[in-house]
């Protein structure tokens, strides 16, 4: 089992924790807020309260030893930055995903040692989960990181009257037409469940659903115009 450490049982941290199958991931949670620790324990996770002041906490929790993935999900951006820096200094191979509140802070977190940044909005936490859960997505995002000046991952909400509204996955060819890759869909009718494209489900696309695509910014712009999305 992969050992995963979540620093900060915030809304995003909680969402990530609930996405990780308990039979596949050995999950540990740390938070500076005793009330959030209590909530995590109540949700059935192993959590402990600790005020982060030096590297010792991370070492005690297994950073540099057996932790495979670290999610820095605190709402305190300076704390996320500090933990990211400290964890990276302890383990050069550790996969670190760090929460950012503003897109402009992404570069700073990457320079600090984060492999990826996640957002508290949209499908940020779901994307983060897929990075460690689906090797194919991980390879796609590695490609994205190497060619960030060329490629973009974007979420497109399907508007009313779109040519995609009411179609099924297997009947959609428009993504290939614009040289983009369809990664999955956020289904509003299923309670914001993210359906990954490798699941093999022939799902119907409805108005209000959010499709996640990979491609050049220019091609995605053309795709959005074609399907009537702003």
N, C-alpha and C positions, 0 to 999 in steps of 0.2 A: 504493500500500500504506500502511496505517496504521502509524505508528511507535509501538511500545508499549515502555514502560520498566518493568521489575520491580525493585523495590528489596527485596532479601532472597530468596535462593533456598532458602527454608525448605520444609517439606512442602507448605504451601499455595502458595507461589510456584512450586514445581516442578509442582504439579498444574495451575496456571493456564497455565504455559508449554507444557505438553504438550497443552492444549486448543486452543491457538491455531494454526490452519493456517498452515504456513510460507509458502504461496503467497499468503496474504492479509495477513499481519502481519509487519512488520519489527521483530523483537524484540531488545531489549538487556536485559542483566541486570547488576545491581551488587550486590555483597555484601561485607561487612566480614570475612567468614571465608574465608581462602584455600582451605580444603578444600571449601566449598560452591561456590566459583568453579570449582574443578577438576572438581567433579561436574557443574556446568552445562555446562562445555566438553565433558566426556565425553558428556553427553546430546545434544550437537550444537548447542548454543546459543552465541551470542556473549556472553561474560561477562567482567567485569573486577573485580579486587579494588580496593577503595578505602575508606578510612575517612572517613565523612562528617563534615566539620567546618564547612563553610560552603556558601553557595549556588553557588560556582564549579563544583563537581562537577555539579550539576543543569544549570547553563548549558552546560557542556561536553558533556553528554549530549543536549542539545536541548530542555530545558524552556524554554518561552517562544519556541521557534522551530518545530520540526517534530514534536515528540512530541504525540500525540493523547491517549494514555491512560497514566496512571501507577498502578501497583499498589504500594502500600506494604505489603509482606508480611513484614517483619521480625518476629521473636518478641519484640523489645524494643519495648514499647509507647511508651516515651518517645521512642525514635528514630523510630517511625512518625509520632508527633505532630509532631516537629521537621521531618521531611521534608515532611509534609503542609502545615504552615504555610509553609515555605520555597517549596515548589512553587507554592502558591496565590498567594503574593506576586509570583511571577515571571510567572504566567500565569492570568488570571482566567477563561479559557475552557477550561482543561485539565480533562479528566475524571479525577478522582482517586478510587480505591477503596482503602480502608485497612483493614488487618486489625485486629480487636479480639479480645481474649481474653474479655472479659466484656461482656454486653449493656448494663450500666450505663455503659460508656465510650463508647457510640455517640454520645450528644449532644455530648460533648466533641470527638470527631473531626469531626463535622459542623460544629461551630462553628469548628474549626481550618481548615476548607476542603474536607473530603472530600465528594464527591457522594454516595457510598454507603459503607457499612461492610460488611466480609465477615467470616465466622466460620470458624475452622479446623475446625468440626464440621459435620455434615450435608452439605448441598449448597452450602455457602457459595461455594466457588471456582467452581462451575458456574454459580451465579446471576450471579456477577461477570462471567464470560465472556459470558453471554447479554446482559448490559446493553450491551456494545459490539458484539456479533455480531448481535443481533436488534433492529431498530428498534421492533418492536411491543412487545417486553418493556420496552424503554427507556421507551416512552410510558406503559405500565402502571405502571412504578415511579415515573415522574414524578408520575402521578396519586396514587400511594400517598404520595409525599413531601408533596404539597400537602394531603392529607386524612389524615395519619397518625393523627389522633385518631379517625378513622372506619374506616379500612381496615387490614387486616393480611395479611401473607403468611405462611402456616404450612405446615409439613411434617407430613403425617399418615401414620403407618405403618398399613398394612392388616392388621388382626388376623385370626387364624384364625377362620373361620366368618362373616366379614363378608359383607354382602349384595353387596359389590363383588368379592369373591374369585372369580376365574374368569370375570368378565365382560370383554368387549372394549370399547374406547373408544367405538365407535359405538353401543353398546347402553346407555350410561350417560347418564341424564338427571338424576340426583340433584343434581348441582352447580347446575343451573339452578333446581331445586326450592327450593334454599336461597339463591338469589341470590348464588352464588359463582362465580368463574371458575377453571376448571381450567387450570393453566399447564404441567404436565408431570409426568413420573413418573421416579423413580429405581428402575431395575430391578435387583434383586439377582442374578437369574439371568444377567444380561449383564455382570456384573462392576462393578456400581454405575454403569452408564451412565445418564446423564440423557437421557430422550427428550422433546424439546420438542413441544408440542401442534401446532405448525404443520408438523411434518414429514410429516403425513398418514399416519402409520403406524397401522393398526388393531391396536393392541397389547393383549394380554391382561393384565389386572391380577391379580396373585397375592398370596397371603398373604406379608407381609414386604416387599412393595414400598412405596415412600414416594411419595405423591402430594403435589404442591405446589399450593396453592390461594390465591386472592385473594378477600377479602370482608371484611365487618364481623366483628369479634371474636364478636359474639353469634350471627351466622349460621353462622360456622365452628364454634362450640361446638355448635350444634344439628346441624350436618352430622356432626360427630364422634360425637355420641350416636347418630345414625341408623345410621351404618355400624359402630358398636360399637368405636370407637377411644377410647382413654383420653386 
